[in-house]
C-alpha cells in the first residue's frame, strides 16, 4: 500500500492514515499502520536493524486522515510534552445526522471506557473512572438531513468525538457503535482528521499539514465547502 506522506524530515513523519486499518496491532491480527510505516522507512532508506518510530497519538480504526509520528527519541519526547500541554491543534471534519441545536459551541462531557467491551459512555462527573472530555465544533453546512461539522479536540479521549457528538444528539454517519439506530452495517464512519498544526519540536517553526476526506458519500454532499475550508487553511 502506498502511504501518502504529508511532511517528512529527520525528526518527524506526517502521513495520511487510510480508513479501516488499526494504528497498532489488535485482536484482529491484521497488519497495523505503525508496523507498515516502520517497514516503509526501512525499505525507503535501506536501514539495517530495527527502525525507531515514536507513536504520539491514535485514530480509531475506521477513521482516516492526518497523523504525526516521531523519527527520533528527542522529537518524540518534545512532541509528547506538546500533546500534554495541548499546544497541538487537531482539526477534524465530521458528517452527522441532523443538525446541532446550536450552530457552534463547546461540548464538555465526562467519559468512562469499558475496556472489555471497547465501549465509551458519557457519565456523571463524580464517576470514579470518568475523564473530562472537551471539544468545540462549528456547523459548516447542512444538506439532506446531514450536517458537516468542523471539530477541534481539546482533550484526547478514546472515541471522544464519536461519543460527544452522539450524546449531543447528532451521531456520526456510519458509526454503528454510537449511532446504531440511524446507521446501517457496512457504512463507513464519516470522521476525518483534516489538519495538524504545531511548532516543530526542533526547528521551532510553525508546521501545518492538511488532509481531505475521500470524494464519496456522504462527503460528496459537501465537496465545495470542504475544498473552501481546505484552501482557507493554507
MIVOSE-718862 format. One record per residue: x, y, z of N, C-alpha, C, O in turn. Coordinates in steps of 0.02 Angstrom, whole numbers, padded with zeros to 5 digits, always signed. Layout:
N
XYZXYZXYZXYZ;...
This chain:
234
+00042-00060+00000+00000+00000+00000+00044+00063+00000+00089+00069+00042;+00031+00108-00046+00068+00171-00049+00037+00219+00002-00022+00236-00002;+00077+00241+00049+00054+00285+00103+00068+00358+00085+00125+00376+00075;+00016+00400+00081+00027+00471+00065+00067+00505+00121+00045+00506+00179;+00124+00534+00103+00166+00570+00152+00149+00645+00146+00155+00674+00093;+00128+00674+00202+00109+00744+00204+00169+00789+00219+00172+00847+00197;+00217+00763+00258+00277+00800+00276+00327+00751+00305+00307+00705+00341;+00391+00760+00290+00442+00718+00320+00508+00755+00323+00528+00788+00275;+00542+00749+00380+00612+00771+00386+00648+00721+00432+00623+00666+00443;+00705+00741+00458+00742+00694+00501+00709+00681+00568+00727+00634+00603;+00661+00724+00586+00631+00721+00653+00560+00695+00654+00539+00663+00703;+00522+00709+00601+00450+00694+00600+00430+00658+00536+00460+00667+00483;+00377+00618+00542+00344+00589+00484+00270+00602+00492+00239+00581+00541;+00241+00638+00444+00170+00654+00446+00137+00623+00384+00157+00636+00327;+00086+00583+00396+00057+00542+00343-00019+00543+00346-00049+00566+00395;-00049+00517+00293-00122+00510+00291-00140+00437+00304-00125+00393+00264;-00172+00425+00361-00192+00357+00379-00252+00336+00337-00301+00373+00333;-00249+00277+00306-00308+00251+00271-00361+00229+00321-00346+00215+00379;-00423+00225+00299-00477+00201+00342-00471+00125+00351-00442+00090+00310;-00500+00101+00406-00507+00029+00420-00441-00008+00429-00437-00069+00417;-00390+00028+00450-00326-00003+00469-00311+00018+00541-00312+00077+00556;-00298-00030+00586-00283-00011+00655-00216+00025+00659-00168+00007+00624;-00211+00075+00702-00147+00110+00711-00096+00062+00741-00038+00060+00719;-00117+00024+00792-00074-00026+00823-00106-00095+00816-00165-00101+00800;-00066-00146+00826-00092-00214+00822-00148-00225+00872-00145-00202+00928;-00199-00262+00851-00256-00276+00895-00274-00350+00889-00239-00390+00858;-00330-00368+00920-00350-00438+00923-00365-00468+00855-00366-00529+00846;-00378-00424+00805-00394-00449+00738-00334-00483+00705-00342-00527+00662;-00274-00464+00726-00214-00491+00695-00198-00460+00627-00150-00481+00594;-00237-00410+00606-00225-00377+00542-00161-00335+00546-00141-00312+00600;-00129-00325+00489-00069-00283+00487-00088-00212+00509-00138-00184+00486;-00048-00184+00554-00064-00118+00581-00023-00063+00547+00029-00077+00517;-00048-00001+00553-00019+00056+00519+00052+00071+00544+00096+00087+00505;+00062+00065+00609+00127+00078+00639+00181+00032+00610+00235+00055+00593;+00165-00032+00605+00212-00080+00575+00224-00065+00502+00281-00070+00478;+00171-00047+00466+00178-00030+00395+00226+00029+00385+00267+00028+00339;+00220+00080+00429+00263+00139+00422+00336+00122+00437+00381+00145+00402;+00348+00082+00488+00416+00062+00505+00447+00022+00447+00506+00033+00430;+00409-00023+00418+00433-00062+00361+00447-00017+00301+00496-00027+00265;+00404+00034+00291+00413+00080+00235+00477+00121+00243+00515+00129+00195;+00490+00146+00304+00551+00184+00317+00612+00139+00306+00661+00160+00275;+00609+00079+00332+00665+00031+00324+00681+00019+00251+00739+00015+00231;+00627+00012+00211+00636-00002+00139+00660+00060+00102+00707+00055+00062;+00629+00117+00114+00647+00178+00077+00718+00202+00091+00753+00226+00046;+00741+00194+00153+00807+00218+00172+00858+00162+00180+00915+00173+00200;+00836+00100+00165+00880+00041+00169+00916+00038+00236+00977+00029+00240;+00876+00046+00289+00903+00046+00357+00911-00026+00383+00864-00065+00378;+00969-00043+00410+00977-00108+00441+00948-00109+00512+00943-00056+00543;+00930-00166+00536+00907-00172+00605+00838-00141+00616+00800-00130+00568;+00824-00127+00679+00758-00101+00698+00754-00026+00683+00801+00012+00697;+00698-00004+00657+00686+00067+00641+00650+00100+00700+00601+00073+00726;+00675+00158+00721+00641+00194+00775+00583+00235+00746+00591+00270+00696;+00525+00230+00778+00468+00272+00761+00426+00280+00824+00407+00232+00856;+00413+00343+00842+00376+00357+00903+00302+00368+00889+00284+00411+00849;+00260+00329+00921+00188+00336+00915+00164+00389+00964+00172+00382+01024;+00134+00443+00938+00117+00502+00978+00042+00508+00993+00023+00534+01045;+00001+00483+00949-00072+00487+00958-00104+00433+00915-00069+00398+00878;-00169+00427+00919-00203+00374+00883-00265+00400+00847-00292+00453+00864;-00286+00363+00797-00352+00372+00766-00388+00305+00771-00356+00252+00764;-00453+00306+00782-00491+00244+00782-00483+00208+00716-00472+00239+00664;-00488+00142+00718-00478+00102+00657-00518+00127+00596-00489+00132+00542;-00583+00143+00602-00620+00164+00543-00607+00235+00521-00634+00257+00470;-00568+00273+00558-00557+00344+00544-00492+00353+00505-00442+00322+00520;-00494+00397+00454-00434+00412+00415-00412+00484+00425-00447+00524+00457;-00353+00501+00396-00331+00570+00397-00261+00578+00424-00223+00531+00430;-00244+00641+00441-00176+00661+00458-00154+00634+00526-00190+00640+00576;-00094+00605+00527-00061+00583+00588+00012+00604+00588+00042+00612+00534;+00040+00613+00647+00111+00630+00653+00146+00578+00696+00120+00556+00747;+00206+00558+00674+00249+00511+00710+00318+00543+00718+00339+00584+00678;+00353+00523+00771+00420+00548+00783+00472+00499+00757+00466+00439+00765;+00524+00527+00725+00577+00484+00698+00638+00480+00743+00684+00441+00730;+00639+00521+00796+00694+00518+00845+00664+00520+00915+00608+00544+00924;+00701+00495+00964+00677+00497+01033+00672+00568+01059+00628+00582+01100;+00715+00613+01035+00712+00683+01057+00648+00715+01034+00614+00749+01073;+00631+00706+00971+00569+00736+00946+00508+00703+00977+00457+00736+00988;+00513+00638+00992+00457+00603+01024+00444+00632+01093+00386+00643+01112;+00496+00644+01131+00489+00673+01198+00458+00742+01195+00414+00758+01234;+00482+00783+01149+00457+00851+01143+00385+00853+01118+00344+00892+01142;+00369+00810+01070+00301+00808+01044+00252+00782+01097+00196+00807+01102;+00273+00732+01136+00230+00706+01189+00215+00760+01241+00160+00764+01267;+00265+00801+01255+00255+00857+01302+00206+00908+01273+00165+00935+01309;+00211+00920+01207+00164+00967+01174+00094+00939+01175+00045+00976+01183;+00088+00873+01168+00022+00841+01172-00008+00852+01241-00067+00868+01248;+00033+00842+01293+00009+00850+01362-00012+00923+01375-00060+00935+01411;+00026+00970+01347+00011+01041+01359-00042+01067+01310-00061+01126+01314;-00065+01024+01266-00119+01041+01218-00099+01100+01174-00140+01144+01161;-00037+01099+01150-00014+01151+01104-00014+01127+01031+00011+01162+00987;-00042+01069+01020-00050+01043+00952-00124+01048+00932-00167+01021+00967;-00137+01084+00878-00206+01092+00854-00225+01033+00810-00193+01019+00760;-00279+00998+00831-00303+00941+00792-00374+00956+00769-00420+00965+00809;-00383+00960+00704-00447+00979+00674-00475+00920+00634-00440+00887+00597;-00540+00909+00643-00575+00854+00609-00635+00880+00571-00665+00931+00589;-00652+00846+00517-00717+00854+00485-00761+00795+00506-00736+00739+00512;-00824+00808+00516-00871+00756+00535-00938+00767+00500-00961+00824+00496;-00967+00714+00474-01035+00718+00447-01081+00683+00497-01071+00625+00513;-01131+00720+00520-01176+00694+00571-01248+00692+00547-01266+00728+00500;-01289+00651+00579-01360+00651+00566-01392+00711+00600-01377+00727+00657;-01436+00746+00563-01471+00803+00592-01428+00865+00595-01378+00871+00560;-01448+00911+00639-01414+00974+00647-01407+00989+00722-01456+00983+00759;-01348+01009+00745-01341+01027+00815-01390+01083+00835-01405+01126+00795;-01413+01082+00897-01459+01133+00922-01428+01202+00916-01461+01251+00899;-01364+01206+00931-01326+01268+00923-01279+01260+00864-01246+01209+00859;-01275+01310+00819-01232+01303+00760-01158+01295+00776-01120+01267+00736;-01137+01320+00834-01068+01313+00857-01068+01311+00932-01113+01338+00964;-01017+01281+00961-01014+01279+01034-00958+01236+01060-00920+01206+01022;-00954+01232+01125-00905+01190+01160-00943+01136+01197-00991+01149+01233;-00921+01074+01188-00952+01018+01222-00904+00992+01276-00845+00980+01263;-00931+00983+01336-00892+00955+01391-00931+00896+01420-00988+00904+01441;-00899+00838+01420-00930+00778+01449-00878+00742+01491-00818+00757+01489;-00902+00695+01530-00858+00652+01569-00868+00581+01541-00924+00555+01540;-00813+00551+01520-00817+00488+01484-00785+00431+01524-00734+00439+01556;-00818+00373+01519-00793+00313+01551-00786+00259+01497-00833+00248+01458;-00728+00226+01494-00717+00174+01445-00721+00105+01477-00683+00090+01524;-00766+00064+01452-00770-00007+01470-00722-00044+01424-00738-00057+01366;-00664-00062+01449-00611-00090+01407-00628-00160+01381-00606-00180+01327;-00667-00197+01419-00687-00264+01397-00732-00260+01336-00726-00301+01290;-00777-00211+01335-00823-00203+01278-00796-00155+01226-00824-00149+01171;-00740-00120+01241-00714-00067+01198-00769-00016+01182-00778+00005+01124;-00805+00003+01233-00862+00049+01227-00852+00107+01276-00831+00097+01333;-00867+00168+01254-00859+00227+01296-00928+00256+01310-00971+00259+01267;-00938+00277+01372-01002+00304+01394-00994+00374+01424-00943+00389+01455;-01043+00416+01413-01046+00481+01446-01076+00470+01516-01132+00444+01522;-01039+00490+01567-01061+00477+01636-01058+00543+01676-01037+00595+01651;-01080+00539+01739-01077+00598+01782-01005+00611+01804-00963+00567+01804;-00993+00674+01821-00925+00696+01838-00897+00658+01898-00836+00651+01904;-00940+00634+01942-00916+00601+02002-00904+00526+01993-00887+00491+02040;-00911+00502+01931-00896+00432+01918-00822+00419+01933-00780+00460+01913;-00805+00365+01968-00736+00355+01990-00685+00349+01933-00626+00362+01944;-00707+00328+01873-00660+00320+01818-00673+00369+01761-00649+00361+01705;-00712+00422+01776-00729+00471+01724-00669+00514+01706-00629+00534+01749;-00662+00529+01642-00611+00575+01618-00645+00632+01580-00689+00621+01538;-00625+00693+01595-00655+00751+01565-00637+00755+01491-00579+00747+01472;-00687+00769+01449-00677+00773+01377-00706+00839+01351-00763+00856+01366;-00666+00875+01313-00688+00941+01288-00672+00946+01213-00617+00927+01191;-00720+00970+01175-00709+00987+01105-00750+01048+01088-00798+01065+01122;-00731+01082+01034-00775+01134+01007-00791+01116+00935-00751+01084+00900;-00849+01139+00913-00871+01122+00845-00903+01183+00812-00924+01231+00846;-00906+01180+00746-00939+01231+00706-00976+01197+00649-00947+01154+00615;-01039+01214+00639-01077+01185+00584-01061+01224+00521-01073+01284+00517;-01034+01190+00471-01013+01223+00409-01068+01223+00356-01073+01270+00317;-01110+01170+00356-01161+01164+00303-01208+01107+00322-01189+01060+00355;-01270+01113+00299-01320+01060+00308-01349+01041+00240-01364+01084+00200;-01356+00975+00228-01383+00951+00164-01414+00883+00175-01383+00838+00204;-01477+00875+00152-01512+00810+00154-01511+00778+00223-01494+00719+00230;-01529+00816+00273-01533+00792+00342-01465+00774+00373-01462+00741+00425;-01411+00795+00341-01344+00786+00368-01312+00854+00378-01329+00903+00345;-01265+00858+00425-01228+00919+00436-01153+00904+00434-01131+00852+00459;-01116+00950+00405-01043+00947+00405-01017+00991+00461-01030+01051+00462;-00980+00960+00507-00952+00997+00564-00876+01000+00559-00844+00954+00534;-00849+01055+00584-00776+01060+00595-00766+01056+00670-00795+01094+00708;-00724+01010+00691-00715+00995+00762-00642+01004+00782-00596+00982+00747;-00631+01037+00839-00565+01042+00869-00564+01004+00935-00608+01014+00977;-00515+00961+00943-00508+00925+01006-00467+00965+01057-00415+00993+01040;-00492+00969+01118-00454+01000+01173-00424+00946+01218-00375+00958+01254;-00452+00886+01215-00426+00829+01252-00423+00770+01203-00452+00773+01149;-00390+00717+01223-00382+00660+01178-00407+00595+01207-00369+00549+01219;-00473+00592+01220-00502+00532+01250-00522+00482+01196-00535+00499+01139;-00524+00419+01217-00543+00366+01171-00615+00377+01146-00660+00388+01185;-00623+00372+01079-00689+00379+01047-00723+00447+01062-00784+00453+01057;-00682+00496+01081-00711+00558+01108-00760+00593+01063-00817+00607+01083;-00740+00607+01001-00784+00643+00955-00848+00603+00943-00902+00631+00942;-00840+00539+00933-00898+00496+00918-00949+00497+00975-01009+00504+00963;-00924+00491+01037-00970+00488+01094-00999+00557+01109-01059+00562+01122;-00958+00608+01107-00983+00675+01124-01036+00699+01074-01086+00728+01094;-01024+00688+01010-01073+00710+00960-01137+00669+00965-01192+00696+00957;-01131+00604+00978-01191+00562+00987-01230+00584+01049-01292+00588+01047;-01195+00599+01103-01227+00621+01165-01262+00688+01153-01312+00704+01186;-01235+00728+01107-01264+00793+01091-01323+00788+01043-01352+00838+01024;-01340+00726+01023-01399+00716+00981-01384+00713+00907-01431+00710+00866;-01320+00714+00888-01302+00712+00817-01247+00659+00806-01189+00676+00798;-01266+00595+00805-01216+00543+00794-01185+00546+00725-01216+00569+00677;-01124+00522+00720-01089+00521+00656-01122+00474+00606-01146+00420+00625;-01124+00494+00544-01146+00449+00491-01100+00388+00489-01039+00395+00491;-01130+00330+00486-01092+00268+00479-01065+00238+00542-01035+00184+00540;-01076+00270+00599-01049+00245+00662-01098+00197+00694-01146+00218+00728;-01086+00131+00684-01132+00082+00711-01128+00076+00787-01176+00057+00820;-01069+00092+00815-01060+00085+00887-01098+00137+00927-01127+00121+00979;-01098+00199+00903-01130+00254+00941-01189+00286+00903-01212+00340+00922;-01211+00253+00851-01269+00279+00815-01306+00223+00779-01326+00231+00721;-01314+00166+00813-01340+00106+00781-01412+00113+00757-01433+00078+00711;-01450+00158+00789-01521+00166+00769-01527+00202+00701-01579+00196+00668;-01476+00239+00682-01479+00278+00620-01434+00251+00565-01445+00266+00506;-01385+00211+00583-01336+00188+00534-01344+00114+00518-01371+00076+00558;-01321+00096+00459-01328+00027+00435-01260-00007+00434-01209+00025+00421;-01259-00073+00446-01196-00110+00441-01163-00101+00372-01197-00102+00321;-01099-00091+00373-01062-00082+00310-01050-00010+00291-01008+00003+00248;-01086+00036+00322-01073+00107+00308-01007+00129+00339-00989+00107+00394;-00971+00171+00303-00907+00196+00327-00917+00257+00372-00953+00303+00353;-00886+00256+00430-00892+00312+00477-00865+00376+00445-00813+00375+00413;-00901+00431+00454-00883+00495+00421-00850+00542+00472-00879+00591+00494;-00788+00524+00489-00746+00565+00533-00677+00565+00502-00650+00512+00488;-00647+00625+00493-00584+00630+00457-00539+00681+00491-00559+00738+00505;-00477+00660+00506-00427+00705+00535-00399+00749+00480-00356+00726+00441;-00421+00811+00476-00406+00852+00417-00346+00897+00426-00315+00918+00376;-00327+00914+00488-00273+00963+00498-00235+00951+00562-00265+00935+00614;-00169+00957+00559-00125+00959+00617-00083+01022+00613-00054+01037+00561;-00079+01059+00668-00040+01120+00669-00003+01126+00736-00033+01118+00789;+00062+01140+00733+00103+01148+00793+00170+01178+00774+00186+01183+00714;+00208+01197+00823+00277+01220+00811+00323+01159+00809+00320+01116+00853;+00365+01156+00759+00411+01100+00751+00452+01090+00815+00478+01139+00842;+00457+01029+00839+00489+01017+00904+00564+01034+00905+00592+01045+00958;+00596+01035+00847+00668+01050+00843+00680+01118+00809+00718+01159+00834;+00649+01128+00751+00660+01190+00714+00622+01250+00743+00638+01307+00728;+00571+01235+00783+00531+01287+00817+00490+01330+00769+00467+01383+00788;+00482+01308+00707+00443+01345+00657+00373+01316+00653+00364+01256+00664;+00322+01358+00638+00254+01333+00630+00250+01281+00574+00280+01289+00521;+00214+01228+00587+00207+01173+00539+00134+01153+00536+00102+01139+00587;+00107+01150+00475+00037+01131+00465+00031+01082+00407+00062+01092+00355;-00007+01029+00416-00023+00984+00361-00099+00976+00357-00135+00982+00407;-00122+00961+00296-00194+00953+00284-00207+00887+00249-00165+00860+00214;-00267+00861+00259-00290+00801+00226-00365+00806+00214-00402+00823+00260;-00386+00792+00153-00458+00796+00137-00489+00726+00134-00457+00679+00112;-00551+00720+00157-00586+00655+00154-00599+00635+00081-00597+00677+00036;-00613+00571+00069-00625+00548+00000-00689+00577-00029-00736+00594+00008;-00690+00584-00094-00748+00613-00128-00801+00559-00140-00813+00538-00196;-00831+00538-00085-00884+00487-00089-00937+00503-00036-00927+00544+00008;-00994+00469-00042-01050+00483+00004-01030+00467+00075-00998+00416+00088;-01049+00511+00123-01086+00574+00116-01042+00636+00109-01067+00692+00105;-00975+00626+00106-00930+00683+00099-00946+00724+00036-00939+00785+00036;-00966+00688-00018-00977+00724-00081-01038+00770-00080-01050+00806-00128;-01078+00768-00026-01132+00817-00019-01104+00886-00001-01139+00936-00007;-01040+00887+00020-01011+00949+00045-00945+00966+00009-00902+00999+00038;-00938+00944-00053-00874+00949-00088-00847+01021-00090-00789+01033-00073;-00889+01068-00111-00866+01138-00118-00846+01167-00050-00796+01203-00045;-00885+01152+00002-00870+01178+00069-00804+01149+00094-00764+01186+00123;-00793+01085+00084-00731+01053+00105-00671+01083+00070-00620+01097+00101;-00677+01094+00004-00622+01124-00033-00609+01196-00011-00552+01218-00005;-00664+01232+00002-00657+01301+00026-00622+01305+00092-00579+01348+00102;-00640+01260+00138-00607+01258+00204-00534+01240+00196-00490+01268+00229;-00520+01193+00152-00451+01172+00140-00409+01230+00114-00353+01241+00136;-00436+01267+00066-00399+01324+00038-00390+01380+00088-00339+01413+00089;-00441+01391+00131-00437+01444+00181-00383+01428+00233-00352+01473+00261;-00372+01363+00246-00324+01343+00297-00252+01350+00273-00206+01351+00314;-00242+01354+00208-00173+01357+00182-00140+01424+00199-00083+01436+00181;
